[in-house]
Amino acid sequence: MNEAWAGWQRDHAAALAALQEAQRAYHRTVVGAAGLADTGVSPQADSLKAVDAARVRLDAVRARKPE
């Protein structure tokens, strides 16, 4: 296994873990907000932005996959 492949695997694993954590945080936010009065503040939107950012990072890592 060459260093480029090993480095890509490390980056991919880290990006995937970050996406999964962002998704879990988003789900916790959605469940936690259920039944609360609408305050005009949207923690779900912030959590969803974090999910989207993590997804973009993972896509960027996947695009660099060595052949």
CHARMM internal coordinates of N, CA and C (Angstrom, degrees):
IC EDIT
DIST 1 N 1 CA 1.4670
DIST 1 CA 1 C 1.5301
ANGL 1 N 1 CA 1 C 107.49
DIST 1 C 2 N 1.3014
ANGL 1 CA 1 C 2 N 116.32
DIHE 1 N 1 CA 1 C 2 N 129.18
DIST 2 N 2 CA 1.4586
ANGL 1 C 2 N 2 CA 118.20
DIHE 1 CA 1 C 2 N 2 CA -178.99
DIST 2 CA 2 C 1.5335
ANGL 2 N 2 CA 2 C 110.75
DIHE 1 C 2 N 2 CA 2 C -87.91
DIST 2 C 3 N 1.3231
ANGL 2 CA 2 C 3 N 113.68
DIHE 2 N 2 CA 2 C 3 N 167.06
DIST 3 N 3 CA 1.4746
ANGL 2 C 3 N 3 CA 119.80
DIHE 2 CA 2 C 3 N 3 CA -175.58
DIST 3 CA 3 C 1.5244
ANGL 3 N 3 CA 3 C 112.37
DIHE 2 C 3 N 3 CA 3 C -64.85
DIST 3 C 4 N 1.3296
ANGL 3 CA 3 C 4 N 117.90
DIHE 3 N 3 CA 3 C 4 N -35.30
DIST 4 N 4 CA 1.4739
ANGL 3 C 4 N 4 CA 120.19
DIHE 3 CA 3 C 4 N 4 CA 179.32
DIST 4 CA 4 C 1.5302
ANGL 4 N 4 CA 4 C 110.64
DIHE 3 C 4 N 4 CA 4 C -61.87
DIST 4 C 5 N 1.3064
ANGL 4 CA 4 C 5 N 116.02
DIHE 4 N 4 CA 4 C 5 N -43.23
DIST 5 N 5 CA 1.4654
ANGL 4 C 5 N 5 CA 120.45
DIHE 4 CA 4 C 5 N 5 CA -179.97
DIST 5 CA 5 C 1.5331
ANGL 5 N 5 CA 5 C 110.72
DIHE 4 C 5 N 5 CA 5 C -66.68
DIST 5 C 6 N 1.3184
ANGL 5 CA 5 C 6 N 116.10
DIHE 5 N 5 CA 5 C 6 N -44.63
DIST 6 N 6 CA 1.4707
ANGL 5 C 6 N 6 CA 120.41
DIHE 5 CA 5 C 6 N 6 CA 179.96
DIST 6 CA 6 C 1.5307
ANGL 6 N 6 CA 6 C 110.46
DIHE 5 C 6 N 6 CA 6 C -62.36
DIST 6 C 7 N 1.3337
ANGL 6 CA 6 C 7 N 116.55
DIHE 6 N 6 CA 6 C 7 N -41.59
DIST 7 N 7 CA 1.4607
ANGL 6 C 7 N 7 CA 120.12
DIHE 6 CA 6 C 7 N 7 CA 178.34
DIST 7 CA 7 C 1.5151
ANGL 7 N 7 CA 7 C 111.67
DIHE 6 C 7 N 7 CA 7 C -64.62
DIST 7 C 8 N 1.3263
ANGL 7 CA 7 C 8 N 116.03
DIHE 7 N 7 CA 7 C 8 N -40.92
DIST 8 N 8 CA 1.4661
ANGL 7 C 8 N 8 CA 119.66
DIHE 7 CA 7 C 8 N 8 CA 178.49
DIST 8 CA 8 C 1.5261
ANGL 8 N 8 CA 8 C 110.09
DIHE 7 C 8 N 8 CA 8 C -63.75
DIST 8 C 9 N 1.3201
ANGL 8 CA 8 C 9 N 117.20
DIHE 8 N 8 CA 8 C 9 N -42.08
DIST 9 N 9 CA 1.4660
ANGL 8 C 9 N 9 CA 120.35
DIHE 8 CA 8 C 9 N 9 CA 179.66
DIST 9 CA 9 C 1.5307
ANGL 9 N 9 CA 9 C 111.01
DIHE 8 C 9 N 9 CA 9 C -61.56
DIST 9 C 10 N 1.3226
ANGL 9 CA 9 C 10 N 117.05
DIHE 9 N 9 CA 9 C 10 N -41.02
DIST 10 N 10 CA 1.4711
ANGL 9 C 10 N 10 CA 120.20
DIHE 9 CA 9 C 10 N 10 CA 177.72
DIST 10 CA 10 C 1.5267
ANGL 10 N 10 CA 10 C 110.27
DIHE 9 C 10 N 10 CA 10 C -63.49
DIST 10 C 11 N 1.3323
ANGL 10 CA 10 C 11 N 116.41
DIHE 10 N 10 CA 10 C 11 N -46.84
DIST 11 N 11 CA 1.4692
ANGL 10 C 11 N 11 CA 120.25
DIHE 10 CA 10 C 11 N 11 CA 179.46
DIST 11 CA 11 C 1.5248
ANGL 11 N 11 CA 11 C 111.57
DIHE 10 C 11 N 11 CA 11 C -62.07
DIST 11 C 12 N 1.3263
ANGL 11 CA 11 C 12 N 116.22
DIHE 11 N 11 CA 11 C 12 N -41.03
DIST 12 N 12 CA 1.4599
ANGL 11 C 12 N 12 CA 121.05
DIHE 11 CA 11 C 12 N 12 CA -179.58
DIST 12 CA 12 C 1.5236
ANGL 12 N 12 CA 12 C 110.73
DIHE 11 C 12 N 12 CA 12 C -65.06
DIST 12 C 13 N 1.3173
ANGL 12 CA 12 C 13 N 116.55
DIHE 12 N 12 CA 12 C 13 N -45.56
DIST 13 N 13 CA 1.4651
ANGL 12 C 13 N 13 CA 120.13
DIHE 12 CA 12 C 13 N 13 CA 179.63
DIST 13 CA 13 C 1.5308
ANGL 13 N 13 CA 13 C 110.96
DIHE 12 C 13 N 13 CA 13 C -61.55
DIST 13 C 14 N 1.3243
ANGL 13 CA 13 C 14 N 116.73
DIHE 13 N 13 CA 13 C 14 N -41.31
DIST 14 N 14 CA 1.4709
ANGL 13 C 14 N 14 CA 120.24
DIHE 13 CA 13 C 14 N 14 CA 179.65
DIST 14 CA 14 C 1.5265
ANGL 14 N 14 CA 14 C 111.05
DIHE 13 C 14 N 14 CA 14 C -67.18
DIST 14 C 15 N 1.3287
ANGL 14 CA 14 C 15 N 117.29
DIHE 14 N 14 CA 14 C 15 N -42.05
DIST 15 N 15 CA 1.4616
ANGL 14 C 15 N 15 CA 120.70
DIHE 14 CA 14 C 15 N 15 CA -179.79
DIST 15 CA 15 C 1.5214
ANGL 15 N 15 CA 15 C 111.06
DIHE 14 C 15 N 15 CA 15 C -67.30
DIST 15 C 16 N 1.3246
ANGL 15 CA 15 C 16 N 116.75
DIHE 15 N 15 CA 15 C 16 N -39.17
DIST 16 N 16 CA 1.4647
ANGL 15 C 16 N 16 CA 120.68
DIHE 15 CA 15 C 16 N 16 CA 178.25
DIST 16 CA 16 C 1.5258
ANGL 16 N 16 CA 16 C 110.62
DIHE 15 C 16 N 16 CA 16 C -66.38
DIST 16 C 17 N 1.3089
ANGL 16 CA 16 C 17 N 117.17
DIHE 16 N 16 CA 16 C 17 N -42.50
DIST 17 N 17 CA 1.4644
ANGL 16 C 17 N 17 CA 120.48
DIHE 16 CA 16 C 17 N 17 CA 177.96
DIST 17 CA 17 C 1.5293
ANGL 17 N 17 CA 17 C 110.69
DIHE 16 C 17 N 17 CA 17 C -62.93
DIST 17 C 18 N 1.3264
ANGL 17 CA 17 C 18 N 117.38
DIHE 17 N 17 CA 17 C 18 N -39.50
DIST 18 N 18 CA 1.4679
ANGL 17 C 18 N 18 CA 120.90
DIHE 17 CA 17 C 18 N 18 CA 178.80
DIST 18 CA 18 C 1.5291
ANGL 18 N 18 CA 18 C 110.82
DIHE 17 C 18 N 18 CA 18 C -64.74
DIST 18 C 19 N 1.3312
ANGL 18 CA 18 C 19 N 116.96
DIHE 18 N 18 CA 18 C 19 N -40.58
DIST 19 N 19 CA 1.4626
ANGL 18 C 19 N 19 CA 120.16
DIHE 18 CA 18 C 19 N 19 CA 177.67
DIST 19 CA 19 C 1.5187
ANGL 19 N 19 CA 19 C 110.64
DIHE 18 C 19 N 19 CA 19 C -64.39
DIST 19 C 20 N 1.3035
ANGL 19 CA 19 C 20 N 117.08
DIHE 19 N 19 CA 19 C 20 N -44.23
DIST 20 N 20 CA 1.4667
ANGL 19 C 20 N 20 CA 120.45
DIHE 19 CA 19 C 20 N 20 CA -179.80
DIST 20 CA 20 C 1.5216
ANGL 20 N 20 CA 20 C 111.09
DIHE 19 C 20 N 20 CA 20 C -62.94
DIST 20 C 21 N 1.3245
ANGL 20 CA 20 C 21 N 117.17
DIHE 20 N 20 CA 20 C 21 N -40.26
DIST 21 N 21 CA 1.4695
ANGL 20 C 21 N 21 CA 119.99
DIHE 20 CA 20 C 21 N 21 CA 178.23
DIST 21 CA 21 C 1.5225
ANGL 21 N 21 CA 21 C 110.77
DIHE 20 C 21 N 21 CA 21 C -66.78
DIST 21 C 22 N 1.3172
ANGL 21 CA 21 C 22 N 117.47
DIHE 21 N 21 CA 21 C 22 N -40.75
DIST 22 N 22 CA 1.4655
ANGL 21 C 22 N 22 CA 120.92
DIHE 21 CA 21 C 22 N 22 CA 177.96
DIST 22 CA 22 C 1.5255
ANGL 22 N 22 CA 22 C 110.42
DIHE 21 C 22 N 22 CA 22 C -62.86
DIST 22 C 23 N 1.3257
ANGL 22 CA 22 C 23 N 116.96
DIHE 22 N 22 CA 22 C 23 N -39.00
DIST 23 N 23 CA 1.4638
ANGL 22 C 23 N 23 CA 120.12
DIHE 22 CA 22 C 23 N 23 CA 177.87
DIST 23 CA 23 C 1.5277
ANGL 23 N 23 CA 23 C 110.97
DIHE 22 C 23 N 23 CA 23 C -65.49
DIST 23 C 24 N 1.3323
ANGL 23 CA 23 C 24 N 117.01
DIHE 23 N 23 CA 23 C 24 N -41.89
DIST 24 N 24 CA 1.4710
ANGL 23 C 24 N 24 CA 119.66
DIHE 23 CA 23 C 24 N 24 CA 177.94
DIST 24 CA 24 C 1.5256
ANGL 24 N 24 CA 24 C 110.77
DIHE 23 C 24 N 24 CA 24 C -63.35
DIST 24 C 25 N 1.3350
ANGL 24 CA 24 C 25 N 116.77
DIHE 24 N 24 CA 24 C 25 N -41.83
DIST 25 N 25 CA 1.4680
ANGL 24 C 25 N 25 CA 120.09
DIHE 24 CA 24 C 25 N 25 CA 178.92
DIST 25 CA 25 C 1.5232
ANGL 25 N 25 CA 25 C 110.65
DIHE 24 C 25 N 25 CA 25 C -63.24
DIST 25 C 26 N 1.3339
ANGL 25 CA 25 C 26 N 117.17
DIHE 25 N 25 CA 25 C 26 N -40.66
DIST 26 N 26 CA 1.4645
ANGL 25 C 26 N 26 CA 120.84
DIHE 25 CA 25 C 26 N 26 CA 177.64
DIST 26 CA 26 C 1.5290
ANGL 26 N 26 CA 26 C 110.36
DIHE 25 C 26 N 26 CA 26 C -61.53
DIST 26 C 27 N 1.3052
ANGL 26 CA 26 C 27 N 117.11
DIHE 26 N 26 CA 26 C 27 N -45.17
DIST 27 N 27 CA 1.4673
ANGL 26 C 27 N 27 CA 120.14
DIHE 26 CA 26 C 27 N 27 CA -179.62
DIST 27 CA 27 C 1.5251
ANGL 27 N 27 CA 27 C 111.18
DIHE 26 C 27 N 27 CA 27 C -64.17
DIST 27 C 28 N 1.3335
ANGL 27 CA 27 C 28 N 116.89
DIHE 27 N 27 CA 27 C 28 N -39.59
DIST 28 N 28 CA 1.4706
ANGL 27 C 28 N 28 CA 119.36
DIHE 27 CA 27 C 28 N 28 CA 176.56
DIST 28 CA 28 C 1.5255
ANGL 28 N 28 CA 28 C 110.59
DIHE 27 C 28 N 28 CA 28 C -62.45
DIST 28 C 29 N 1.3225
ANGL 28 CA 28 C 29 N 116.91
DIHE 28 N 28 CA 28 C 29 N -39.22
DIST 29 N 29 CA 1.4643
ANGL 28 C 29 N 29 CA 121.43
DIHE 28 CA 28 C 29 N 29 CA 179.89
DIST 29 CA 29 C 1.5226
ANGL 29 N 29 CA 29 C 110.84
DIHE 28 C 29 N 29 CA 29 C -65.05
DIST 29 C 30 N 1.3200
ANGL 29 CA 29 C 30 N 116.21
DIHE 29 N 29 CA 29 C 30 N -43.66
DIST 30 N 30 CA 1.4623
ANGL 29 C 30 N 30 CA 120.42
DIHE 29 CA 29 C 30 N 30 CA -179.38
DIST 30 CA 30 C 1.5317
ANGL 30 N 30 CA 30 C 110.30
DIHE 29 C 30 N 30 CA 30 C -64.58
DIST 30 C 31 N 1.3141
ANGL 30 CA 30 C 31 N 116.73
DIHE 30 N 30 CA 30 C 31 N -46.18
DIST 31 N 31 CA 1.4653
ANGL 30 C 31 N 31 CA 120.48
DIHE 30 CA 30 C 31 N 31 CA -179.65
DIST 31 CA 31 C 1.5275
ANGL 31 N 31 CA 31 C 110.14
DIHE 30 C 31 N 31 CA 31 C -65.98
DIST 31 C 32 N 1.3251
ANGL 31 CA 31 C 32 N 116.93
DIHE 31 N 31 CA 31 C 32 N -40.24
DIST 32 N 32 CA 1.4587
ANGL 31 C 32 N 32 CA 120.96
DIHE 31 CA 31 C 32 N 32 CA -179.51
DIST 32 CA 32 C 1.5190
ANGL 32 N 32 CA 32 C 112.82
DIHE 31 C 32 N 32 CA 32 C -66.48
DIST 32 C 33 N 1.3302
ANGL 32 CA 32 C 33 N 116.93
DIHE 32 N 32 CA 32 C 33 N -28.07
DIST 33 N 33 CA 1.4590
ANGL 32 C 33 N 33 CA 120.83
DIHE 32 CA 32 C 33 N 33 CA -178.36
DIST 33 CA 33 C 1.5278
ANGL 33 N 33 CA 33 C 112.27
DIHE 32 C 33 N 33 CA 33 C -86.39
DIST 33 C 34 N 1.3166
ANGL 33 CA 33 C 34 N 116.86
DIHE 33 N 33 CA 33 C 34 N -11.94
DIST 34 N 34 CA 1.4641
ANGL 33 C 34 N 34 CA 119.82
DIHE 33 CA 33 C 34 N 34 CA -178.38
DIST 34 CA 34 C 1.5225
ANGL 34 N 34 CA 34 C 109.74
DIHE 33 C 34 N 34 CA 34 C -61.32
DIST 34 C 35 N 1.2965
ANGL 34 CA 34 C 35 N 115.87
DIHE 34 N 34 CA 34 C 35 N 128.24
DIST 35 N 35 CA 1.4578
ANGL 34 C 35 N 35 CA 121.04
DIHE 34 CA 34 C 35 N 35 CA 177.05
DIST 35 CA 35 C 1.5137
ANGL 35 N 35 CA 35 C 114.54
DIHE 34 C 35 N 35 CA 35 C 86.64
DIST 35 C 36 N 1.3244
ANGL 35 CA 35 C 36 N 118.49
DIHE 35 N 35 CA 35 C 36 N -4.57
DIST 36 N 36 CA 1.4600
ANGL 35 C 36 N 36 CA 120.32
DIHE 35 CA 35 C 36 N 36 CA 178.59
DIST 36 CA 36 C 1.5222
ANGL 36 N 36 CA 36 C 109.47
DIHE 35 C 36 N 36 CA 36 C -85.05
DIST 36 C 37 N 1.3008
ANGL 36 CA 36 C 37 N 115.66
DIHE 36 N 36 CA 36 C 37 N 150.71
DIST 37 N 37 CA 1.4674
ANGL 36 C 37 N 37 CA 120.47
DIHE 36 CA 36 C 37 N 37 CA 177.16
DIST 37 CA 37 C 1.5272
ANGL 37 N 37 CA 37 C 109.28
DIHE 36 C 37 N 37 CA 37 C -65.90
DIST 37 C 38 N 1.3090
ANGL 37 CA 37 C 38 N 115.80
DIHE 37 N 37 CA 37 C 38 N 148.49
DIST 38 N 38 CA 1.4617
ANGL 37 C 38 N 38 CA 120.55
DIHE 37 CA 37 C 38 N 38 CA 178.73
DIST 38 CA 38 C 1.5250
ANGL 38 N 38 CA 38 C 108.78
DIHE 37 C 38 N 38 CA 38 C -72.95
DIST 38 C 39 N 1.3242
ANGL 38 CA 38 C 39 N 115.65
DIHE 38 N 38 CA 38 C 39 N 115.62
DIST 39 N 39 CA 1.4677
ANGL 38 C 39 N 39 CA 120.66
DIHE 38 CA 38 C 39 N 39 CA -177.83
DIST 39 CA 39 C 1.5201
ANGL 39 N 39 CA 39 C 111.71
DIHE 38 C 39 N 39 CA 39 C -101.68
DIST 39 C 40 N 1.3127
ANGL 39 CA 39 C 40 N 116.54
DIHE 39 N 39 CA 39 C 40 N -1.90
DIST 40 N 40 CA 1.4527
ANGL 39 C 40 N 40 CA 119.67
DIHE 39 CA 39 C 40 N 40 CA -177.59
DIST 40 CA 40 C 1.5106
ANGL 40 N 40 CA 40 C 112.74
DIHE 39 C 40 N 40 CA 40 C 87.54
DIST 40 C 41 N 1.3237
ANGL 40 CA 40 C 41 N 117.30
DIHE 40 N 40 CA 40 C 41 N -13.14
DIST 41 N 41 CA 1.4552
ANGL 40 C 41 N 41 CA 122.08
DIHE 40 CA 40 C 41 N 41 CA 177.69
DIST 41 CA 41 C 1.5258
ANGL 41 N 41 CA 41 C 107.38
DIHE 40 C 41 N 41 CA 41 C -94.97
DIST 41 C 42 N 1.3055
ANGL 41 CA 41 C 42 N 116.76
DIHE 41 N 41 CA 41 C 42 N 136.20
DIST 42 N 42 CA 1.4588
ANGL 41 C 42 N 42 CA 119.65
DIHE 41 CA 41 C 42 N 42 CA -176.28
DIST 42 CA 42 C 1.5264
ANGL 42 N 42 CA 42 C 111.49
DIHE 41 C 42 N 42 CA 42 C -120.01
DIST 42 C 43 N 1.3353
ANGL 42 CA 42 C 43 N 116.88
DIHE 42 N 42 CA 42 C 43 N 85.50
DIST 43 N 43 CA 1.4648
ANGL 42 C 43 N 43 CA 118.11
DIHE 42 CA 42 C 43 N 43 CA 176.03
DIST 43 CA 43 C 1.5290
ANGL 43 N 43 CA 43 C 111.07
DIHE 42 C 43 N 43 CA 43 C -65.08
DIST 43 C 44 N 1.3323
ANGL 43 CA 43 C 44 N 116.50
DIHE 43 N 43 CA 43 C 44 N -24.67
DIST 44 N 44 CA 1.4563
ANGL 43 C 44 N 44 CA 119.16
DIHE 43 CA 43 C 44 N 44 CA 177.15
DIST 44 CA 44 C 1.5220
ANGL 44 N 44 CA 44 C 110.44
DIHE 43 C 44 N 44 CA 44 C -63.32
DIST 44 C 45 N 1.3158
ANGL 44 CA 44 C 45 N 117.74
DIHE 44 N 44 CA 44 C 45 N -39.42
DIST 45 N 45 CA 1.4667
ANGL 44 C 45 N 45 CA 120.89
DIHE 44 CA 44 C 45 N 45 CA 179.95
DIST 45 CA 45 C 1.5202
ANGL 45 N 45 CA 45 C 110.33
DIHE 44 C 45 N 45 CA 45 C -63.21
DIST 45 C 46 N 1.3238
ANGL 45 CA 45 C 46 N 117.72
DIHE 45 N 45 CA 45 C 46 N -42.06
DIST 46 N 46 CA 1.4604
ANGL 45 C 46 N 46 CA 120.84
DIHE 45 CA 45 C 46 N 46 CA 178.38
DIST 46 CA 46 C 1.5303
ANGL 46 N 46 CA 46 C 110.76
DIHE 45 C 46 N 46 CA 46 C -64.39
DIST 46 C 47 N 1.3263
ANGL 46 CA 46 C 47 N 116.30
DIHE 46 N 46 CA 46 C 47 N -41.86
DIST 47 N 47 CA 1.4611
ANGL 46 C 47 N 47 CA 120.43
DIHE 46 CA 46 C 47 N 47 CA 179.10
DIST 47 CA 47 C 1.5212
ANGL 47 N 47 CA 47 C 110.69
DIHE 46 C 47 N 47 CA 47 C -65.94
DIST 47 C 48 N 1.3151
ANGL 47 CA 47 C 48 N 116.75
DIHE 47 N 47 CA 47 C 48 N -38.58
DIST 48 N 48 CA 1.4609
ANGL 47 C 48 N 48 CA 120.37
DIHE 47 CA 47 C 48 N 48 CA 179.32
DIST 48 CA 48 C 1.5351
ANGL 48 N 48 CA 48 C 110.65
DIHE 47 C 48 N 48 CA 48 C -67.34
DIST 48 C 49 N 1.3280
ANGL 48 CA 48 C 49 N 116.98
DIHE 48 N 48 CA 48 C 49 N -36.19
DIST 49 N 49 CA 1.4685
ANGL 48 C 49 N 49 CA 120.03
DIHE 48 CA 48 C 49 N 49 CA 175.29
DIST 49 CA 49 C 1.5238
ANGL 49 N 49 CA 49 C 110.75
DIHE 48 C 49 N 49 CA 49 C -62.31
DIST 49 C 50 N 1.3285
ANGL 49 CA 49 C 50 N 116.89
DIHE 49 N 49 CA 49 C 50 N -38.44
DIST 50 N 50 CA 1.4656
ANGL 49 C 50 N 50 CA 120.78
DIHE 49 CA 49 C 50 N 50 CA 178.18
DIST 50 CA 50 C 1.5249
ANGL 50 N 50 CA 50 C 110.63
DIHE 49 C 50 N 50 CA 50 C -65.65
DIST 50 C 51 N 1.3309
ANGL 50 CA 50 C 51 N 117.09
DIHE 50 N 50 CA 50 C 51 N -38.67
DIST 51 N 51 CA 1.4669
ANGL 50 C 51 N 51 CA 120.86
DIHE 50 CA 50 C 51 N 51 CA 176.57
DIST 51 CA 51 C 1.5302
ANGL 51 N 51 CA 51 C 109.75
DIHE 50 C 51 N 51 CA 51 C -63.12
DIST 51 C 52 N 1.3150
ANGL 51 CA 51 C 52 N 116.59
DIHE 51 N 51 CA 51 C 52 N -46.37
DIST 52 N 52 CA 1.4640
ANGL 51 C 52 N 52 CA 120.59
DIHE 51 CA 51 C 52 N 52 CA -179.89
DIST 52 CA 52 C 1.5261
ANGL 52 N 52 CA 52 C 111.34
DIHE 51 C 52 N 52 CA 52 C -61.52
DIST 52 C 53 N 1.3264
ANGL 52 CA 52 C 53 N 117.33
DIHE 52 N 52 CA 52 C 53 N -42.11
DIST 53 N 53 CA 1.4657
ANGL 52 C 53 N 53 CA 120.83
DIHE 52 CA 52 C 53 N 53 CA 179.27
DIST 53 CA 53 C 1.5304
ANGL 53 N 53 CA 53 C 110.80
DIHE 52 C 53 N 53 CA 53 C -63.85
DIST 53 C 54 N 1.3245
ANGL 53 CA 53 C 54 N 116.76
DIHE 53 N 53 CA 53 C 54 N -41.12
DIST 54 N 54 CA 1.4660
ANGL 53 C 54 N 54 CA 120.35
DIHE 53 CA 53 C 54 N 54 CA 178.91
DIST 54 CA 54 C 1.5310
ANGL 54 N 54 CA 54 C 110.36
DIHE 53 C 54 N 54 CA 54 C -66.71
DIST 54 C 55 N 1.3127
ANGL 54 CA 54 C 55 N 117.09
DIHE 54 N 54 CA 54 C 55 N -36.76
DIST 55 N 55 CA 1.4657
ANGL 54 C 55 N 55 CA 120.93
DIHE 54 CA 54 C 55 N 55 CA 178.21
DIST 55 CA 55 C 1.5350
ANGL 55 N 55 CA 55 C 110.76
DIHE 54 C 55 N 55 CA 55 C -65.60
DIST 55 C 56 N 1.3196
ANGL 55 CA 55 C 56 N 116.48
DIHE 55 N 55 CA 55 C 56 N -41.41
DIST 56 N 56 CA 1.4648
ANGL 55 C 56 N 56 CA 120.90
DIHE 55 CA 55 C 56 N 56 CA 178.19
DIST 56 CA 56 C 1.5308
ANGL 56 N 56 CA 56 C 110.06
DIHE 55 C 56 N 56 CA 56 C -62.76
DIST 56 C 57 N 1.3261
ANGL 56 CA 56 C 57 N 116.53
DIHE 56 N 56 CA 56 C 57 N -42.65
DIST 57 N 57 CA 1.4681
ANGL 56 C 57 N 57 CA 119.80
DIHE 56 CA 56 C 57 N 57 CA 178.98
DIST 57 CA 57 C 1.5238
ANGL 57 N 57 CA 57 C 110.49
DIHE 56 C 57 N 57 CA 57 C -62.62
DIST 57 C 58 N 1.3213
ANGL 57 CA 57 C 58 N 117.64
DIHE 57 N 57 CA 57 C 58 N -44.29
DIST 58 N 58 CA 1.4604
ANGL 57 C 58 N 58 CA 120.96
DIHE 57 CA 57 C 58 N 58 CA 179.12
DIST 58 CA 58 C 1.5255
ANGL 58 N 58 CA 58 C 110.50
DIHE 57 C 58 N 58 CA 58 C -62.05
DIST 58 C 59 N 1.3127
ANGL 58 CA 58 C 59 N 117.33
DIHE 58 N 58 CA 58 C 59 N -42.55
DIST 59 N 59 CA 1.4674
ANGL 58 C 59 N 59 CA 120.89
DIHE 58 CA 58 C 59 N 59 CA 177.34
DIST 59 CA 59 C 1.5278
ANGL 59 N 59 CA 59 C 111.02
DIHE 58 C 59 N 59 CA 59 C -59.71
DIST 59 C 60 N 1.3340
ANGL 59 CA 59 C 60 N 116.41
DIHE 59 N 59 CA 59 C 60 N -40.91
DIST 60 N 60 CA 1.4657
ANGL 59 C 60 N 60 CA 120.53
DIHE 59 CA 59 C 60 N 60 CA 179.42
DIST 60 CA 60 C 1.5280
ANGL 60 N 60 CA 60 C 110.75
DIHE 59 C 60 N 60 CA 60 C -64.43
DIST 60 C 61 N 1.3155
ANGL 60 CA 60 C 61 N 116.77
DIHE 60 N 60 CA 60 C 61 N -40.87
DIST 61 N 61 CA 1.4711
ANGL 60 C 61 N 61 CA 120.22
DIHE 60 CA 60 C 61 N 61 CA 177.99
DIST 61 CA 61 C 1.5241
ANGL 61 N 61 CA 61 C 109.44
DIHE 60 C 61 N 61 CA 61 C -65.09
DIST 61 C 62 N 1.3169
ANGL 61 CA 61 C 62 N 116.90
DIHE 61 N 61 CA 61 C 62 N -44.41
DIST 62 N 62 CA 1.4711
ANGL 61 C 62 N 62 CA 119.95
DIHE 61 CA 61 C 62 N 62 CA -179.76
DIST 62 CA 62 C 1.5159
ANGL 62 N 62 CA 62 C 111.75
DIHE 61 C 62 N 62 CA 62 C -62.54
DIST 62 C 63 N 1.3204
ANGL 62 CA 62 C 63 N 117.69
DIHE 62 N 62 CA 62 C 63 N -32.56
DIST 63 N 63 CA 1.4578
ANGL 62 C 63 N 63 CA 121.28
DIHE 62 CA 62 C 63 N 63 CA 179.21
DIST 63 CA 63 C 1.5332
ANGL 63 N 63 CA 63 C 111.62
DIHE 62 C 63 N 63 CA 63 C -68.27
DIST 63 C 64 N 1.3230
ANGL 63 CA 63 C 64 N 116.63
DIHE 63 N 63 CA 63 C 64 N -22.47
DIST 64 N 64 CA 1.4713
ANGL 63 C 64 N 64 CA 121.07
DIHE 63 CA 63 C 64 N 64 CA 179.65
DIST 64 CA 64 C 1.5268
ANGL 64 N 64 CA 64 C 112.87
DIHE 63 C 64 N 64 CA 64 C -90.98
DIST 64 C 65 N 1.3276
ANGL 64 CA 64 C 65 N 117.72
DIHE 64 N 64 CA 64 C 65 N 6.17
DIST 65 N 65 CA 1.4682
ANGL 64 C 65 N 65 CA 120.72
DIHE 64 CA 64 C 65 N 65 CA -174.86
DIST 65 CA 65 C 1.5277
ANGL 65 N 65 CA 65 C 110.85
DIHE 64 C 65 N 65 CA 65 C -55.65
DIST 65 C 66 N 1.3322
ANGL 65 CA 65 C 66 N 116.61
DIHE 65 N 65 CA 65 C 66 N 125.99
DIST 66 N 66 CA 1.4632
ANGL 65 C 66 N 66 CA 119.20
DIHE 65 CA 65 C 66 N 66 CA 178.88
DIST 66 CA 66 C 1.5351
ANGL 66 N 66 CA 66 C 110.17
DIHE 65 C 66 N 66 CA 66 C -69.25
DIST 66 C 67 N 1.2873
ANGL 66 CA 66 C 67 N 115.09
DIHE 66 N 66 CA 66 C 67 N 148.71
DIST 67 N 67 CA 1.4775
ANGL 66 C 67 N 67 CA 120.30
DIHE 66 CA 66 C 67 N 67 CA 178.74
DIST 67 CA 67 C 1.4989
ANGL 67 N 67 CA 67 C 110.68
DIHE 66 C 67 N 67 CA 67 C -90.12
END
COOR INIT
IC SEED 1 N 1 CA 1 C
IC BUILD
